[in-house]
């Protein structure tokens, strides 16, 4: 099992006991080397985002102490270079391109590997206007994944524009929100979003993409 240091100064021991966080996917696993496992906590966190330090999502207060929150998506490819973009068993080659729109570089960098993990080549855009320009250039995608809360044209407006254009009217759109609410979900449905997912819910995003891919396969067989 490959071992990856959680910090540049972390030392991988050559003998004795090594503290590890183990992550697995199908038949592969990697160990994230840490100095010590202090506690195991399950809780909802109010994470203060940062983007300057590779491998860190930000910080949160856990049991009264400021604690750094790691981004495991940063470390997985250090163990296996193709962890995020390998071809998945049974993947339909026709469903291979996704357009990801978010005005935050932090979230684009965080979510692009998640979409790649689902087996898609990812093109990113920093605004709805930039996304429309990409689509108008003739590029074709099987999915659009868009932030809902963006300055200027937001994700709802973008979905409405895509639905109004015959060439993109049937394009599946998944909305992302850092503050997902029932009202946002209902508004998303009204403008044609196929699904809405919280930005930090990586499993939810992968499930949404999987569901849309299954629907597309069923539609082609019909």
TAPE-V883494 format. One record per residue. N is the residue number from 1. PSI is psi in whole degrees, -180 to 180 (999 if undefined). D_LAST is the distance of its C-alpha to the last C-alpha in whole Angstrom. Layout:
N&PSI&D_LAST  N&PSI&D_LAST
This chain:
1&125&44  2&143&45  3&132&47  4&125&47  5&138&50  6&-20&49  7&154&52  8&-30&53  9&5&57  10&137&55  11&127&56  12&118&55  13&145&57  14&-12&58  15&167&60  16&-161&60  17&135&57  18&127&54  19&129&52  20&150&49  21&120&45  22&131&43  23&135&39  24&154&37  25&112&33  26&-116&32  27&7&34  28&151&36  29&153&39  30&154&41  31&126&45  32&117&46  33&124&50  34&162&52  35&-39&55  36&144&55  37&108&52  38&-42&54  39&162&52  40&121&49  41&135&47  42&118&44  43&161&44  44&132&43  45&141&44  46&94&45  47&127&45  48&113&47  49&145&45  50&162&47  51&-3&45  52&-29&48  53&119&48  54&135&46  55&-4&44  56&132&45  57&-36&43  58&-148&46  59&157&49  60&157&49  61&118&52  62&119&51  63&40&54  64&3&56  65&138&56  66&126&54  67&133&52  68&139&50  69&119&46  70&157&44  71&99&41  72&-26&40  73&-22&37  74&-34&40  75&-27&41  76&-46&39  77&-16&38  78&-24&42  79&-43&42  80&116&38  81&-26&38  82&18&34  83&-41&34  84&-22&31  85&15&30  86&157&29  87&129&26  88&149&24  89&131&23  90&8&19  91&133&19  92&116&16  93&-22&19  94&-17&16  95&73&17  96&-2&21  97&135&22  98&143&23  99&119&26  100&123&28  101&125&31  102&134&34  103&-10&37  104&120&39  105&-35&40  106&-50&40  107&-33&37  108&-44&35  109&-31&37  110&-38&36  111&-27&32  112&-45&31  113&-30&32  114&-44&30  115&-39&27  116&-35&28  117&-25&28  118&-2&24  119&20&24  120&144&24  121&136&26  122&130&28  123&132&29  124&152&32  125&144&33  126&-3&36  127&164&35  128&-39&33  129&-42&34  130&-38&34  131&-43&30  132&-38&30  133&-39&32  134&-45&30  135&-38&27  136&-19&29  137&-9&30  138&-5&27  139&144&26  140&138&22  141&155&21  142&-18&18  143&149&20  144&131&23  145&116&25  146&140&28  147&141&32  148&-44&32  149&96&36  150&149&37  151&154&40  152&-122&39  153&116&36  154&-175&34  155&-33&30  156&-44&30  157&-40&31  158&-44&29  159&-42&26  160&-41&27  161&-39&28  162&-38&24  163&-28&22  164&-15&25  165&120&24  166&-31&21  167&-18&21  168&8&20  169&-30&19  170&5&16  171&123&18  172&133&18  173&127&21  174&128&23  175&146&27  176&140&30  177&140&33  178&-14&36  179&66&37  180&131&34  181&160&34  182&-36&33  183&-43&34  184&-39&32  185&-43&29  186&-42&29  187&-38&30  188&-44&27  189&-38&24  190&-26&26  191&3&25  192&13&22  193&134&22  194&-28&20  195&158&22  196&134&26  197&142&28  198&142&32  199&-37&33  200&-2&35  201&80&32  202&-42&31  203&-38&29  204&-39&27  205&-44&26  206&-40&25  207&-39&23  208&-43&21  209&-41&20  210&-41&19  211&-42&17  212&-37&15  213&-41&14  214&-41&12  215&-40&11  216&-40&10  217&-41&9  218&-39&6  219&-38&5  220&-30&6  221&-25&4  222&999&0
